[in-house]
Amino acid sequence: MIIDCHCHAGKGDLLTGPWDTNAAIEPYLKRARAAGIDKTVIFSPFHSNYEQANANTARIATRFPDRFLCFAFVHAQRDKGRIRQIVEWAVTKWGFCGIKAHKMDGTATREVCEVARAFRLPVLYDVVSETDIIDLLAPEYPDVNFIIPHLGSFHDDWRAHVRVIDQISRLSNVYTDTAGVRRFDYLVQAIERGGAHKVLFGSDGPWLHPALELQKIRLLKLSPQDEALVLGKNLLRLIKGVGKSQQQRVEQKHKERYAKGVSCSARSPCASNRIA
């Protein structure tokens, strides 16, 4: 099974560029199917209201049953004091299985990390080349798994690539994805130094072509076992058991509230997409 761990879906509302205007999922799906990609992690493009954006992500997942895994996008600064509420709703109502945050919105905070810990969620955090924060976050939260996309930099910052390669080799809870990495030899180094178990395939769809991004993994010429890790098993390991203890408590409250027994899990499009 091939899983793309990095794809935006839905509309943004800021209208400053493609990244916050529209991430149309249909063209991506056509390309992904042709490439043999089975499942995809989706999350919103940049948005002024991530509660609304996450709801839209859930609606997209509902339209394509068993196709998507969903991460909840949060703004570390604007959503301060409400991140638990936003994530809890996404996990318990819609079955989301990770958190997405971006340095362009604000530096990741203890609040983000503590919510991730509470729900056992991986955090896909785009550091935009500012990799030093990972050496603070990862040791402080050793039970939270951090995925640093683009090998640290979508903008081809080779210094960030080198630093993230060092971090995934040193820090047991730090991973990276391959989305948009243009300097191929740094992907080779990431595998050699960090190990295949620390690298995840991602495309940064719909703007980047998933078949092109997938071909980079094929060109690494990994063993079948290592390629399977990069192409999906690593992601499945990171989301295994997501939110169980917290979700069970919240769902019990909902069962008590709804006398007819309509639980949140019955309305969870992303939970239905989860693989046991």
N, C-alpha and C positions, 0 to 999 in steps of 0.2 A: 504493500500500500504506500502510495506517495502522498505526502501531506505538505502543502505550501503553508508555512507558518507566518506569512506576512502579506496581507492584502487589504487594501482599503475598499470600502463599499458604502454607497449612499451619497447623499448630497451634503456639502458644507454650505455655510451661509455667509462667508466672509468675502468671497469674490475678489481675492487678490491674485489668484493663480489656480492652476488645476488642482493643487493640493488642498484647497479649501472651497472648491466650487462644485465639482461633480466627479465621483468615482463610480462610473457606470459598471455594474457587475456583469451584465449580459455579454459584452465583448470578451471580458476576461474568461467567463465560463466556457465560451466556445473555444477559446485558445487552450484553456486548461484541459478540457476534455480531449482535444486532439493530441495533447502532449502526454496524456495518460495520468494526469494528476487526479487523485481520488477525492481528497478533501482539502479544505482551505480554512485557515484562520482568518476571520475578517474583523475589521473594526472601522470606525468612522474616519473620514478625513477630518481635518481641523474644523472646529465648529465653535460657535459662541455659547452653546449650551449642550454639554455632553450628556445630560440626562435625556434630552430630546434625541440627540444623536444615537445614543445607545438603544433607545426604543426603536429607532429606525433600523439599526443593525438587526435587532430581533425580528422586525417585520420582514426584512430581506431573508433571514434564515428560515422563516416560516414558509416563504414562497418556494424554497428549494429544500424540501425535507431530506435529511440525512446527508447533506452536502457540506455544511459549514460548521465550524467551531467559532465561538465568538469571544472576543476580549472586550472588556469595558474600558472605554477611553475616559480618563480623568485629567483635569487641569489641576496640577499640584497647588497652585496659588489661588486661583479663582474659586475652586471648590473646597478651599480650606474649611475644616469643620464639618463638611458634609460628605467626605469621600467614603466613609463607611456606609452611610445611607445609600449613596449612589451604587456602590459595589454590591452591597447586600441585596438591593432590589434586582440588580442584573443577574446575580448568581441564583437567587431563590425563585424569582419569577420566570426568568428566561434561560437559566442554565448556563450562563457565561462561565468560562473556565480560565480566565486570565485578566490581567490589567495591562492597558497600554498607556504610556505617558511619554511626553516629548519635551526635551529641553527648551524648545522654542516657546512652549507654554509656561515653563518655569522649572527650576531644579526640583528633582524628586525630593520628597520630605520624609521625615519619620512617620507622618500620618499615612502616607502611601504605603510605606513598608510594613507598618503595623497592621494595616487592613489586609495586605497581601498575606501576612503571617496568619492572621485570624482565619482567613478563608482558604489557606494553603494554595494560593494562586501564584503562578509565575508572573513576573513583571517584565514586559517588553518595553524597555526604556531607551529611547533614542537620545544619546548624549550629545549629538551634533559636534563630534570631535573633542568635547570636553570630558576626557576619560578619567580625570583625577577623582571625580566623585565616586566612581565605582570602588576605588580603594578605601573609601569611607563607608559606603553603604554595605558592601558585601561582608566585611568582617563584623559590622554591627548587627547584621541580620543574617547569620549563617544558615538559618532555616528558611530563608526566602531565596528562590532561584531567579536570577536576573538574566534576561536575554538582551544582549546589546546588538541591535540590528546594524547592518551595513558594515560589519567589522569595525564599528566605531565612527564611520564617516561615509555619508552618501556623497559627499563632495570631493571624494578622491584624495583625502588627506592621508598620505602614507604614514605620517607620524602617528596618527590615531590608530591606524591599522596595526602598527608595530606594538603600540601600548596595549591594545586589546588582546593581541596574540599573547603577550606576556601575562595579562590578567587571567585569561582562560586557562593558562598553564599553571598559574599559582593558586587561584581561588576556586575552590571546589563548587561553589554555587554561582559561578559566572559562565555564561554561554554566549555564543554569537550566532547571527544568521548571515547568509550569503547574499542577501538582496542588494542588487545594484553595485556589487564590488567589481570594479573594472580591472584592477591590477591583479591578474590571476595568480601570480606567484605568492601573493599574501594569503590567498586561500590555501595554497599548498602548505605554506608555513603554519597556518592555523591548524591544519590536520596533523602535521608532523609534530608540532610542539604541544598543542592542546589536546589532540586526540580526536578521533571521529565522534566520540561520545559528547564532545563539547560544541559541535557545530550543527546548525539546523538549516535546512534548505528553505529559503524564502525568496519571493519574487518582487515584492513591492508593487504587485498589481494594483489596479488595472493598468497603471501607466507604463510599467515595464512588462515585456512579453514573457509569460511564464515558461514557454518552451525554450526561449533563449537562456533564461536564468537556470533552467533545469539542465541544459546542455553543459553548463559550467561544472555541475556536479559529475556528470558522466565523464567529462574530460579529466577529472581528477584520477580516474582509473583506480578507484578504491576496490578493496575486496568486497564480495557480495555482502558480507556481514557488516562491514563499515559503511557501505553505501546505504544499506537498509537503516542504519542508525541515523544518518544525516537526512535521509528522505522521509522520515516519519517516526521511527521508534524513539528518538530522543524527545520529540514533542509529546508523544503519548506518555512517556515516563514522567515528564514534567507536570502533566495535568492529571495524572493518576491520583484519585482520591481527593480532587479539588473540592473544597468547601463542605466536606461531608459533615463534620461535627456541627459547624455553624448552620448549615442548611437544614439539617435534621431538626435543630431546635426551632428555627424559624418556621419550618413547614408544620411542626406540631402546633405552633400558635395559630397558623392559618386553619388547620384542621379543627381546632377548637372553636375558631371564629365562625367557620362555615359548617353549620349543622349537617348539611347535605354531603359533606366530605369532599368538596371540590378543593383539591390541594394545588399548591403552586406548581408542583411537578407536572400536573396535567396540562399546564400552559407554557411549557418550557421548550421552545423550538431547538435551542442549542443543546439542551440536555439530551434530547432525543437523538442528536447527532453524535453524542459522545460514544466512544468505543470502550468497551469493557476491557 
